[in-house]
Amino acid sequence: MKKPVLLCLILTLFLCAAPSACAEDGFSLIVATDLHYIAPALTDHGSFFTALTEGGDGKLMRYIEEITDAFLDEAAAQKPEAVLLTGDLTFNGALLSHAALAEKLRALETAGTRVLVLPGNHDLENPSAASFSGDGYTHVPSATAADFRQIYADFGYDEALSPDTDSLSYVVELGDGTRLLMLDFNTPHEPCGVSDKTLKWIEDQLADAKRAGQRILAAGHQNLFQQSMFRDGYVIQNAERLAGLFREYGVPLYLSGHLHIQHWKTEQGLTEIATSALSVSPCQYGILDVRGDKLRYETKVTDVTEWAIGQGSENPDLLSFRAYASDCFDTRNRQQTPEALGWFAYTEDEIARMTAYIVDLNRAYFTGDLRDVAALDESGELEALFARYPSLYTAYLVSIRPDFGNDYRKWAS
């Protein structure tokens, strides 16, 4: 009698070791946003381009080619169900940048990794599309919606179950039958908004998925909820109607970007995760793991140094890339903060301490890890200094304070 019992036990252990037997079916998605890629042919990283980008919002444009390649190599190695790129694929919408990026994505798909893309506010009909050389620039053609649809045909559009006729939105089916709504909010007639026609199309897709008994997730560039002090140009204009549809049809999660910070927010059972910009320190992307009804998201920092070593690079910036990227980010804040505070009657010592506070706080805010930021100003003295002369910084600090203590790099349903 003992032998059959032992055989049953061995058989049970064997079956449970097999991924398809005792574990719930599932898949993972890699989510990246705000690549702001520029084709190498469009810049010599001369004085004009360097001044333009170093005076901007922290994008690491000097090494955007390397960041992009390192990320795509990591994505290929992880073998997700798909890689989602949720907008601002390019620096300034240049047609040549879209074409160059599409070639990189084609190589990724050829290697067996599915890619799904959306445009962002930088990607279409951009009057700033330019090539940069020395101390000047020359305007170049920007991609139109038709160009985008053609260039990225292999990355979502030609495999769509249903494309929207009023935007570059579409819906695709993932491996386990989950449907994914890829939503475009960048049309000329509804910038940072969604038209009634597209809302009707979205509702039709949600209803169709519900009839089929399929789960549905959603992604877009702009934000569904206000997740920072910035609303205009960031939050979708008629977001309440869209969120209402998501709740009505049981959509649990919307993936976005645009803010460049790592953040998430849940309202009435619906969560939006805003993934931080791949082009900004610390060059993070998200990994969404789907197992049955359980969703789990966490960020990963692109390891540019490991990629550079594999390429045989001797560039010291690349070989110590995390330190380089962090220093670039901090330096930009150190330069901008004193200039803004100099309008007010602060002492040099006060400005120095306030600047150091903003540098540390911004690093944590963009990364999404605000667990320890309260310790930066335990007495409240620094925030009191900012409050002495109300400014944009004062409002900024007030808007961040409710996030203190939280870690937005991870989320689970």
N, C-alpha and C positions, 0 to 999 in steps of 0.2 A: 504493500500500500504506500510505502514511503517514496518509491521511485516515481510514480505519477505526480505526486505532490511536488517533488523536487523539480521535475521537468516543467510543471506548470509555473513554478516560481521563476525558473530560468527563462522560460518563454515570455513571462510578463515583464521581466527586467529588460529583455532584448527588445520587445516591442516598445516599451516606454523610452528606450534609448534612441529609437528611430524618431526623427523630427516630426514626421507626419502622423505618427501613431497616437501619442498621448499629449503632445503640445497642440495648442490652438494654431490654426493656420494664420499666417500674417505676412507682413512685408515691411520694408523700411523705405522711406523717401529721404533724399538729401535736399535741403532747401537752402538756396543762396540768393542773395539779392544785392542790388546796387554794386555791380561789378565796375561800372564806369570805365569799361575797356576802351582803349584807343589803339588803332592799328599802328604798328611801328613806323609805317611809311608816312604817318601824319604828324610826327613830331621828332625833332632832333634833341629834345629836352634842353633847348637853348634858353637864353635869358628870359624871353617873354613867357614861354610855357612854364618855366620854373617859378617865375614871380606870380603868374596866374594861379598856379596850383598851390604854392606854398602860402599864398594869401587867402586861400579858400577854407574849406571846412574839414580839412584833415585827411583827404584822400591821398593815398600813397602812390601818386601817379608815376613817380620815378621808376617804380618797379611793378607796374600793373601787369606787364607781360609775364613776369616771373610769378606773381601772385596767382594769376589766372591759370597758368600752366601747372603750378603746384596743386592748386585746388582740383583741377580736372584729373590729375594723376591720382590724388587721394580718392576722389569719387569713384574712379574706375576700379581701384583696389578694393573698395568696400562692397561693390556689387549690389547696389540698392535696386529696388523695383524701378525707380526713376530718379533723375535729378531735375528739380524744379528751379528755374531761374525766374524770379518774380519781378522783373522790370529794372529799368535803368541799366540795361545791358551795356550801354556805351556812354562815353564821356560827354559827347555833344551831338549824338544822333547821326554822325557822319556815315554815309552809305558804305564807305570803304571799311569803317570799323565794324559794322554789322557783318559785312561779307567775310572779313578776316576772322571774326569770332565764330561765325557759322562753320568755317573750315575746322576750327578746333573742336567744335561740338560734333561735327561729322566724324572726326577721328574717334571721339569718345563712343559714339553710337556704333561705329564699325567694330570697336573692341567689345561691344555687347552691353553697353549701358544706355538705357533709354533717356532722352532729354526732352523736357517740356518747357517752353518759354512763353513769356508775356512781355509786352512793352511797358516802359515806365514813362514818366513825364519828360525825361531827357532824350527819348529815343526816336521821336517822330516829328517831322516838320520843324526841326530845331534851327532857328535863325543863327545860332552860335556855332553851327557846324563849321569847322575850320581845320586847316593844317597849320602847323607851327614850325617856324624856322628862324633861328637866330633871335633877333629882337622884334620880330613881327609875325603876322599871320595872314592867311589867305582863306577866304570863304570857299567851302566845298559843298557839294550836294548833300542834303540831309535825306534820310529815308522817309518815304511816304508810307501810309498804311498798306498800300498795295505792294510796295517794295518789301516791307516787313513780312507780309504774308508769303511772298515768294521766296525770300531768302531763308526763312525759317520753316518752310513747308514740311520738312522732314522731322521737325521738332514739335509736333503736336497738331499742326493744322491739317495735314493730309490723313492723320489717323483719327480725327475727331468723329465722335458719334454724331455730333451736331454742331455746326459753326453758327455763331450769331451773325446776322446780316447787317447789324447796325454798329458793330464794334469788332475788335479783334478777339472777342471772347469765344471760348469753345469748351466742350465737355469731352473727356476721354474716359475710357474704362481701364482700371488698373488690374493687375493679375488676378486678384481674388474676387473680382466683380464689383469692388468699390468704384464709384464714379467720382471724378475730380472735375470740379468747375474751375476753369482758368478764366478769370474775369479781367477785362480791359476797361480802365476808367480814364482813358487818355484820348478820346475822340475830340476833334475840333468843335463839334456841336455840344459836347457835354464834358468839358475839361474838369477832371477830378469829380466826375459825376456819372450817373447811369441814367440813360434815357428810359422813357416809358416802354419803348419798344424792346429794349434790352431787358428791362425788368420782367416783361411778359415772357420773353424767351427763357429767362432764368427760372421763372415759376413753372413753365412747361417742362424744363429739364428736371426740376425737383419733383414734380408730380410723376413724371415718367419713371424716375428712379424709385419712388415710393411704391408705385404699382408693381415694379419688378422686384420689390423687396430688397433693394440694394442700399447700402450705406453711401452717403455722399459727403465729400469734403470740398472745401473751396479755397481758392488762392487769388490774390490780386496784388497790385503794387501799393495803392493807397490804403489808408487806414479805415477800418469800420468803426472803431471807437477812438475817442480822444485819449491818447496815451501819454501826452506831454502837454506843455503849455501852448503848443502850436496846434491850431485847428484849421484855419483857412489855408487851402492848398494842400492839406494833409489828410483831413477826414473827408471821406466821400460825401458829396453834398446832400444826397438823399439816403444817407446811411441807415436812418431809422426804418425806412421801408424795406431795405435789403435785409437788415437784421431781423425784421419781423418775418420775412419769408423764410430765412434760415431757421428760425425757431419753430415756425409752423410745420416745417417739413423735417425737423430733427437733425439739422446740420450741426455737429458739435464743435467744429473748428474751422477758423478762417486764418490763412497764412498770408502775411503781408511783409512790407519792408518800408522804404521811403524815409523813415525817421532817422535812420543810421544808428539808432540806439537799439540795444537788446532789451525787449520788454514784452510783457503779456498782460492781458486784462480779461476778466470774465464778468459778464453781465447776464443775469437771468438764464444761466445754463449754457450760454454761448461764449466761447473763448476765441480771442484773436491773439496770435503770436506775431509780433513784429521782429523779424530777424535782423540783426545788425548788419551793416554794410561790409561786404567782403573786402572792399577797397580801403577800409578805415581800420586802424589798429583797434583790436588785436587780430583782424582778418578772420572773423568767425563765420561759420555757417551752422545750420541746424540739421539734426537727424531726427526724423519723426518715425517712431516705431509703432506699428499698428498690429495688435494681437487681439482678435475678437472685438469686443467692445472697449478694450483698453487702448488708450493712446498715450504715448510717452515721448517727450521731446527733450533734447538736450543739445547744447552747442559744442562745437569742436573748433579749435584754432588750427587754421591751415599751417602746416609745418613747412614753411618755405626753406628753412635751413636744411632739413633732411632732403628735400628736393634738390637744392643747390649742390649738396655734397654728391648726390647721385649723378648730377650733371658735370661733376668735376670742376665746379666753379671755385675761384680763389678770391671772389669779391667779399671783402670783410663785412659789408652791410648785409649781404645775403647769408653769410656764415654765422652771423649773430642777429638774425632778422627780428626776433621778438624784441630785443633790446633796441635795435635801430628803429622799429616801428613805434614803440612806446616813446622813445626820445623825440621822434618827429612830432608825435601828437602832443606831448608835454610842451615842447618848444613853441608850437603854434599858440597854445593857450597862454604861455608865459609872455609872448609878444603882444597878444591881443588884449589881455586883461588890464595891464597897467595903462595902456592907451585909453581904454574906456573909462577907467576909474580916475584918470588924470583931470577930468572935467570937474571933479568934486574936491572939497577941501580936506583931503586925507593927507596924513604925513607919509613920508617915504617908507617908514617902517610899517605903517598900517597897510599901505598898498602892497608891500612885499609879502606880508602875512596873508592878506586877502587873495593875492595871486596864487600863492602856494596852496591855499584851500581849494580854489577853483580848479587848479590843475589836478589835484588828487581826486576831487569829487567828480570831475568830468571823466577821468579815466575809469572810475568805477561805474559811472552812469552809462557810458557807451558800451562797456563790457557786459553790463547787466548784473554785476555782483555788488550789491549795496549793503551787504551784511554788516560791514564794520565801519561804515562811513560816519555814524554818529560819534565815534571816538575821535574824529578829526577836529571836532569843535564841541567837546563835552560841556564846557561852561556856557556855550551860546554866545561868546564874545564876538566871534567873527561874523555870525549872522546879524548880530546887533550893529556891527560896523556897516554892513551892507544896507541895513534898514535905516541907517542915519540919513542917507540921501537916496530915496527910492529911485530905482532905475530898472533896466531890463534884468540885471543880475538879481535884484531883490525879488522880482516876480519869478525868476528862474529857480531860485532857492526855495521859495514857497511852494512851487509846483513839484519839486523833487522830494521835499520832506516826507510826504506820505509813503514814499517808496523805501525809505530808510529801513534797513534790516532785512530786506528781501533779496532773494537770488532769482533773477529772471532768466538765468541760463538753463533752467530746468522747469519742466511742467509735466504733470500727469493728470489724466482725467479720473 
